């Protein structure tokens, strides 16, 4: 379970969160919505341990991690992040992008698992293609494979369908739903009301004026 208690966060003298509380149970699939500038991306950066410049408590499975200096192992053990712009290294192949995630996590390269994931997401034919030559839908699915290969407890996704057409949006969302059914929690920023049916719960972040 992820739990934020009394979070205060400012940026450039602007208060983004004040005494903010949030609880996310294991295995939930949650959408985060709100106006531009309301703090959605800041929230998922806090949740994924990429931002520690805040006050308050952040508990992961009941353990307060808000004051832990070396968060890399906790982040790697619990989270993978999927970005709207894919964040693939364009001059590396799709396979190399995925295997790099395992290297950075100091995990053994599991080629069988990688092959199974490329097969599952209908990307066997692009495995050895340079990432910069992939279509948007292919690149986003490679990004999902990269997120899955480290076997995280949660996937944090920042508008992963924002640049996709309707067909590829459905592919990505159906993939997330299947991942979620297998026990992986999904926390996803989205503006789209058309995707609401995929989620167990929708959290609306209000903009501080």
N, C-alpha and C positions, 0 to 999 in steps of 0.2 A: 504494500500500500504506500502511496505517496501522499504526504500531508504537509501543507504550508500553514503556518500559524503566525498571525500578526506580522506579515511581511510588509516592510517599508522599503520602497525603492524610488530613488530620484535620479534624474538624468539632466545635466546642465541646468540645475536649479529648478527643474520641473518635477513635481511629485507625480509619479506614475502609479504607485500602489501605496495605500495607507491602511495599515492593520488588515491586510488582505489574508483571508483564509480560504483554503481549498483542500478537498480530500478526494483522492482518486483510488478506487479499490482495484485490487488485482484483476486483470482480465477485462477491464472496461474498455469500450471503444467510445472515445469522447471527442466532440467537436468543440473548438474554441472559436468564438465569433466576437466581432466588435468593430467599431469604426476604425478607420486608419488613424494611427497614433494613439490608440487606446491602451497599448501595451501587450498585445497578443504575442508578438515575437519575443519581447522581454520576458514574458511569462514562461514560454517554452525554453528559453535560454536558462532561466533559473531552474526549471524542472530537470533539464538535461545536464545540469552542473557546469554549464558553460559560462555562467555569470554568477559570481559570488559576492558582488558588491551590493549587498542588501543587509538589512537587519531583520531579526525575527528568526523563527525556527523552520527548518526543513527536515522532515523526518522521512526516511526510507525504511519501510518495514519496522517502524518504531525507533530507529536509531537516528539521532540528530546529526546531520552531516553539514550543517551550516557553518561550522567553525573548523572543519577539517581542511588542512592546507593542501595535502596531496590527494586530489580527488580523482586522478586518472583511473586508478583501478576500480573505484566505485562506479565511475561513469562507464567504463568499458564493460563491467560485469552486468550493468543494468540497462544501458541505453544504446540505441542506434538512432541516428538522425537522418531524415530524408528531406532534402531541400527542394524548393520550387525550381531552382535552376540546375538541379541534378548534382552539381559539385563534382563531376567526374573530371579526372585529369585527361585532357583532350588528346595528348600525344601517346597515352597508354591505351592498350587494347581493353576491351570490356573485361576479359579475364584478369588482366593485370590490375585493373581498378578494384575488382572484387578481392583478389588475393592480397592486395596491399592492405585492405582492412584487417585481414588476419595477421599480417606481419606487424602492423602498428599495435595490434592488441596482444602481440607476442604469443600468438596461437599457432599451432601446427597447420600447415596448408593442407586442407582436406579436399583433394581434387575430385573425389567421388561425390562429396556433398555439392561442390561447385557445379559439377556436370549435371547433377540431379536438378539443381535450381535453374540452370540455364534451360534444361529440357522442360521443366515445369512451366516456365514463363515464356515458352515458345521463342527462345533466343539462342538456340543451339547454333544457328547459322551466323550469328553475329559475335559469337564468343571471342574470335580472334580478330575482329575488326577494331580499328582505332576509334576511340570513343567520340572524337570530333566528327566522324562521318555518320554517326547514328542519327536516326530520326528522334523527335522529341519523345514519342511513346516508347521507343526502344531504350533511350537513355534513362528515362524514369524507371523503367522496369529493371535495368541494370543497377540503378541506385537502390531499388528495393532489395535486389539480390545481395548487394553489398551490405545493406543493413541487416539482412537476415543471417548472413553467413557466420556472424559472430554469436548467434543464438542469444539475442538480448531478451530481457524481461519486458521491456517497453520499447516501442518505436515512437519517436517524436517526429512529427512531419509538419513542415512549415509550408502550407499552401502547395502541396505536391501536384495538384491537378490544375494549378493556375494557368499553365502554359499549354495545356493539352486540349485536344478536340474531344468531342462527345464520346467517340469510340474508345479512345485511349484513357479517358477519364473513367469509363466503366471498367476497363481492364484493371486499372490501378485500384479502384475502390473495391471491386470484387476480390482482388488479391488481398487487400487489407482485411476484408471481412473474413476470408478464409484463414489468414494468419491469426486473426483475433480468436476465431473458433478453436484454434490450436493452443490457446492460452496466453498469447502475447498481447499485452495491453497496447492500445493505440491512442495517442493524443495528437490531434490534428487541427491545425489552424486552417479555416476555410471561410470564404465569403458566400459560398453557394448554398442557397436554400434547397436546391434540387437534390442535394446529397444527404439531407436530414435523416432520411429513412435508414441510412447505414449505421447510425450512431445510437448507442444506449442512452446518451445524455448530451445535452448541448449547454456549454458554459458561455455566458455572455460577459465580456469584459467591457466595463463602462469607462468612457474617457473622462479623465479629470480635467475640469476647466480651470 
